[in-house]
Amino acid sequence: MPLYYCKIGSADGRIIEKEFEAANPAVLKQTLEEQGFFVFSVKKKSLQFLWETGTKRRRVDNKELLTFNQELLVLMKAGLPIIQALDTILDRGGNGKLIEVLSTVREEIKGGAALSDAMAKHPGAFSHLYVASVRAGERTGDLPLTIKRFTAFIKKAEAIKKKVISALIYPAILITVASAAVLLLLVYVVPTFSQVYADAGSQLPAPTQALILFTSWLKKYFLLIVAAMFVASTLFKRWSATHSGRYIVDGYKIRLPVFGELYVKYSLTGFVRTLATVIGSGIPIVESLKMSVGTLNNRVLERRLLDAVAKVEEGVSLSSAFEGAKIMPPIALRMIGVGETTGALEEMLSDISEYFEEEIEARLHVLTTAIEPAIMIIMGIVIGVIILTMYLPIFKIAGTVG
């Protein structure tokens, strides 16, 4: 079924932008209205999403959100009310989506709305997790502490993300450069040699003939191959965005040799850190779990943990429920069990996230150290075989002369 991009309003005043699968827009709109939503728009997703640059595709990045939270925290600690704090932040000026959103939030607060309710109307700027944390801070009367916790959470999340990206940059550059070198040999160098051999009229060895035939085909259909790859990647991206496609792709991700375990630990790091932050904000355990599951960003892991959440709702301990999900290592389960027993679950979850971060960093170091020479060796062999194959006729002639 086709995908539709919907902008809907919930009964509590939240604006939600979400994708749904449906046979047609009329049926989808009727279904959403029957569920109590007010439907603002229903648009079919198409290839247009590749070049969309409108507001609906722009989101506030963590760097902007971090700066805002740090400024808001300082102003609130200084004793300024929320509206005056927002006025001060807006008076300094600046561009970006966050400034536009904060202007709207300020007007809604002046109209009597709570900060969390005003932020909830802008899911593109403030995640559900952030809004729930702010709402919990409003309930407990200690909003600055909640914002401080969330600021620390964003910093840690960005730190581990940067470590992963920086560890993958060099191997990616190596692969790109090596692939470009092989492509240059196949598209430019080999045809030059083949023309020389054709002019000489010499009988070529079978490997050389096969390579020349392949490069001729590659050069002739190069643009078509590139276009086919682009279409295939686009179709794959659209399919993987569907519910069934996403589930299949996510299943492959966690089963990848070597990298699958690393991916699972990276997902669990974000989940555990988020859970510690939310629990520390005073949100009940079941609600905290449901809010944190989405940070896994993997449908297979989400389904397993949602089964664990259901067991917790039935009265099963958190460590036992996680053990049934079969995604956490024994040491993490023991630490969660100790945290439940001693009442220090938040601290234990923070320790687990740090443990996972250290494991990821160590594994990335080993992988990047091993990948770099492996790429050089593989590409060296490929380039060497190509060059050797093209020089076989010269070796043959030299042997005949000798």
C-alpha positions in Angstrom: 0.0 0.0 0.0 1.2 3.6 -0.7 2.6 5.8 2.0 0.9 9.0 3.1 2.4 11.9 5.0 -0.2 13.2 7.5 -0.4 16.3 9.7 -2.9 15.7 12.4 -4.0 17.2 15.7 -4.7 15.1 18.8 -7.5 15.7 21.4 -5.0 17.2 23.9 -3.8 19.9 21.4 -0.6 18.2 20.1 0.3 18.6 16.4 1.6 15.3 15.0 3.4 14.7 11.7 3.5 11.0 10.8 3.5 8.5 7.9 0.7 6.0 7.4 0.0 3.2 4.9 -3.5 3.2 3.4 -5.3 2.1 0.3 -6.3 5.7 -0.5 -6.3 9.1 1.2 -10.1 9.2 1.8 -10.1 6.0 3.8 -7.0 7.1 5.8 -8.6 10.5 6.6 -11.9 8.8 7.7 -10.0 6.3 9.9 -8.0 9.1 11.6 -11.1 11.1 12.3 -12.8 8.1 13.7 -9.8 7.7 16.1 -10.4 11.3 17.4 -7.7 13.1 15.4 -8.3 16.4 13.5 -6.7 15.9 10.0 -4.9 19.0 8.7 -3.5 17.4 5.5 -2.9 14.0 3.8 -0.2 13.9 1.1 1.0 10.9 -0.8 4.7 10.3 -0.5 6.5 10.0 -3.9 10.0 10.5 -5.3 9.5 14.2 -4.5 10.8 13.5 -1.0 14.3 13.3 -2.6 14.4 17.1 -3.2 11.9 18.4 -0.6 13.5 21.2 1.3 10.4 22.7 2.9 9.7 23.3 6.5 8.2 19.9 7.2 11.6 18.3 6.4 13.6 20.7 8.5 14.3 19.6 12.1 16.1 21.2 14.9 19.4 19.5 15.4 20.9 18.6 18.8 23.4 21.4 18.6 20.7 24.1 18.5 18.7 22.3 21.2 21.8 22.0 23.4 22.5 25.7 23.1 18.9 26.6 23.9 18.8 24.4 27.0 22.1 25.8 28.3 20.9 29.3 27.9 17.4 28.5 29.4 19.0 26.8 32.4 21.3 29.7 33.2 18.4 32.2 33.0 16.1 30.1 35.1 18.8 29.6 37.8 19.1 33.4 37.8 15.4 33.5 38.8 13.8 34.7 35.6 10.3 33.4 34.8 9.8 31.3 31.7 8.4 34.1 29.5 11.2 36.5 30.4 13.8 33.8 29.8 12.4 33.1 26.4 12.3 36.9 25.7 16.0 37.1 26.6 16.9 34.2 24.3 14.8 35.7 21.4 16.2 39.2 21.9 19.7 38.0 21.1 18.4 37.2 17.6 19.6 34.5 15.3 18.2 32.4 12.5 17.0 28.9 12.2 13.8 26.9 12.8 14.3 26.9 16.6 14.0 30.7 16.8 10.7 30.6 14.8 9.4 27.9 17.0 10.4 29.7 20.3 8.5 32.8 19.2 5.3 30.7 18.7 5.9 28.9 22.1 6.3 32.3 23.9 3.0 33.5 22.5 1.2 30.3 23.5 2.7 30.6 27.1 1.4 34.2 27.2 -2.0 32.8 26.3 -1.9 30.6 29.4 -0.4 27.3 28.1 2.2 25.4 30.0 5.7 25.2 28.6 5.5 21.5 27.9 2.1 21.9 26.2 3.4 24.7 24.0 6.4 22.7 23.1 4.4 19.5 22.3 2.8 21.4 19.4 6.1 21.4 17.6 7.3 17.8 17.3 9.9 18.8 14.7 11.7 20.9 17.2 11.0 19.1 20.5 10.9 15.3 20.7 8.2 13.5 22.7 11.0 12.5 25.1 12.0 16.1 25.7 8.4 17.3 26.2 7.7 14.5 28.6 10.8 15.4 30.6 9.8 19.1 30.8 6.3 18.1 31.8 7.7 15.9 34.6 9.9 18.9 35.7 6.8 21.1 35.9 5.0 18.5 38.0 7.8 18.1 40.5 8.5 21.9 40.6 12.2 21.4 39.7 12.3 22.3 36.0 15.9 23.5 36.0 17.1 20.1 37.3 15.2 18.3 34.5 16.7 20.6 31.9 20.1 20.1 33.4 19.7 16.3 33.1 18.5 16.5 29.5 21.4 18.8 28.6 23.8 16.2 30.0 21.9 13.5 28.0 22.3 15.4 24.7 26.0 16.0 25.3 26.7 12.3 26.0 24.5 11.2 23.0 26.4 13.6 20.7 29.8 12.5 22.1 29.2 8.8 21.3 27.8 9.7 17.9 30.9 11.8 17.0 33.2 8.9 18.1 31.4 6.5 15.8 31.4 8.8 12.9 35.0 9.8 13.3 36.0 6.1 13.5 34.3 5.4 10.2 35.5 8.4 8.2 39.0 7.1 7.4 37.9 3.7 6.2 35.2 5.3 4.1 37.8 7.6 2.5 40.0 4.6 1.7 37.2 2.7 0.1 36.1 5.7 -2.0 39.7 6.5 -3.2 40.5 2.8 -3.9 37.2 2.3 -5.8 37.8 5.5 -7.8 41.3 4.1 -8.8 39.8 0.8 -9.9 37.1 2.5 -11.9 39.7 4.8 -13.6 41.7 1.7 -14.6 38.7 -0.1 -16.0 37.2 2.9 -17.8 40.3 4.7 -19.1 43.5 2.7 -18.8 42.3 -0.7 -20.0 40.6 0.7 -23.1 43.8 2.5 -24.0 45.8 -0.7 -23.8 43.1 -2.6 -25.8 43.4 -0.1 -28.6 47.2 -0.5 -28.7 46.8 -4.3 -28.9 44.1 -4.0 -31.6 46.4 -1.8 -33.7 49.2 -4.4 -33.3 46.9 -7.2 -34.4 48.4 -9.6 -31.9 46.6 -12.6 -30.4 45.6 -11.8 -26.8 45.5 -14.3 -23.9 42.0 -15.3 -22.7 42.2 -13.3 -19.4 43.1 -10.2 -21.3 40.3 -10.7 -23.8 37.8 -11.2 -21.0 38.9 -8.0 -19.2 38.8 -5.9 -22.4 35.3 -7.3 -23.1 34.2 -6.4 -19.6 35.6 -2.9 -19.7 34.1 -2.2 -23.1 30.7 -3.3 -21.8 31.2 -1.1 -18.6 32.2 1.9 -20.7 29.3 1.5 -23.1 26.6 1.1 -20.4 28.2 3.2 -17.6 25.5 5.9 -17.5 22.8 3.3 -17.7 24.4 1.4 -14.8 24.6 4.6 -12.7 20.9 5.4 -13.5 19.8 1.8 -12.6 21.7 2.0 -9.4 20.0 5.3 -8.5 16.6 3.9 -9.3 17.3 0.8 -7.3 18.5 2.7 -4.3 15.5 5.0 -4.5 13.1 2.1 -4.6 14.9 0.3 -1.8 14.8 3.5 0.3 11.0 3.7 -0.2 10.5 0.0 0.5 12.6 0.1 3.6 10.5 3.1 4.9 7.4 0.8 4.9 6.6 -1.1 8.1 7.4 -4.5 6.7 10.4 -3.3 4.8 11.8 -1.5 7.8 11.4 -4.6 10.0 13.2 -6.9 7.5 16.1 -4.4 7.1 16.4 -3.9 10.8 16.5 -7.6 11.3 19.4 -7.9 8.9 21.2 -5.1 10.7 21.4 -6.9 14.0 22.4 -10.2 12.4 25.4 -8.8 10.5 28.6 -10.5 11.3 30.8 -8.4 13.6 29.0 -5.2 12.9 25.6 -6.5 14.1 26.8 -6.8 17.7 28.3 -3.3 17.5 25.0 -1.9 16.1 23.0 -3.5 18.9 25.3 -2.1 21.6 25.1 1.3 20.0 21.3 1.2 20.0 21.2 -0.1 23.6 23.5 2.7 24.7 21.1 5.4 23.6 18.1 3.5 25.1 19.7 2.9 28.5 21.0 6.5 28.7 17.6 7.8 27.8 15.9 5.5 30.3 18.2 6.8 33.1 17.5 10.4 32.2 13.7 9.9 32.1 13.6 7.9 35.3 15.7 10.6 37.0 13.1 13.2 35.9 10.5 11.5 38.0 8.5 9.7 35.3 7.1 6.3 36.3 9.0 3.2 35.2 6.5 1.9 32.7 5.9 5.3 31.0 9.7 5.8 31.0 10.2 2.5 29.2 7.6 3.3 26.6 9.1 6.7 25.9 12.6 5.3 25.7 12.0 2.3 23.4 11.7 4.7 20.4 15.4 5.7 20.8 16.5 2.2 19.7 15.7 3.1 16.1 15.3 -0.5 15.3 11.9 -2.2 14.8 13.1 -5.7 15.8 14.7 -4.5 19.1 11.7 -2.2 19.7 9.3 -5.2 19.5 11.4 -7.3 21.9 11.6 -4.5 24.4 7.9 -3.7 24.1 7.3 -7.4 25.1 9.5 -6.7 28.1 7.5 -3.6 28.9 4.3 -5.7 28.9 5.9 -8.1 31.4 6.9 -5.1 33.6 3.3 -3.9 33.6 2.3 -7.4 34.7 4.6 -7.1 37.8 7.7 -8.8 36.5 11.0 -7.2 37.6 12.8 -5.0 35.0 15.9 -7.3 35.0 13.8 -10.4 34.4 11.8 -8.7 31.7 15.0 -7.6 29.9 16.5 -11.1 30.3 13.4 -12.4 28.4 14.1 -9.9 25.6 17.5 -11.5 25.0 19.3 -8.4 23.9 21.3 -7.3 26.9 24.5 -9.0 28.1 24.5 -10.8 31.5 26.6 -8.1 33.2 24.0 -5.4 32.3 21.2 -7.6 33.6 23.0 -8.1 36.9 23.6 -4.4 37.3 19.9 -3.6 36.6 19.0 -6.2 39.2 21.3 -4.6 41.8 19.8 -1.2 40.9 16.3 -2.4 41.5 17.2 -4.0 44.8 19.1 -1.0 46.2 16.8 1.7 44.7 19.7 3.1 42.6 18.3 2.1 39.2 19.1 5.5 37.6 22.8 5.3 38.7 23.1 1.7 37.5 21.6 2.5 34.1 24.0 5.4 33.7 26.9 3.0 34.5 25.6 0.5 31.9 25.5 3.2 29.2 29.1 4.2 30.1 30.1 0.5 30.0 28.5 0.1 26.5 30.2 3.3 25.3 33.6 1.9 26.4 32.8 -1.4 24.7 31.8 0.4 21.4 34.9 2.6 21.5 37.2 -0.4 22.0 35.5 -2.4 19.3 35.6 0.5 16.8 39.3 0.9 17.5 39.9 -2.8 16.7 37.8 -2.8 13.6 39.3 0.4 12.1 42.8 -0.9 12.9 42.0 -4.2 11.0 39.9 -2.7 8.2 42.5 -0.2 7.0 45.2 -2.8 6.0 42.4 -5.1 4.8 41.1 -2.5 2.4 44.6 -1.7 1.2 45.4 -5.4 0.6 42.2 -6.2 -1.2 42.4 -3.1 -3.4 46.1 -3.8 -4.1 45.3 -7.3 -5.2 42.4 -6.1 -7.5 44.6 -3.4 -9.1 47.5 -5.8 -9.4 45.4 -8.4 -11.2 44.1 -5.8 -13.6 47.5 -4.5 -14.4 49.0 -8.0 -14.7 46.2 -9.1 -17.0 46.8 -6.2 -19.3 50.5 -6.9 -19.4 50.1 -10.6 -20.2 50.4 -10.0 -24.0 53.7 -8.1 -23.5 55.1 -10.9 -21.3 54.0 -13.4 -24.0 55.8 -11.4 -26.8 58.9 -11.1 -24.6 58.9 -14.8 -24.0 58.6 -15.6 -27.7 61.4 -13.2 -28.6 63.6 -14.7 -25.9 
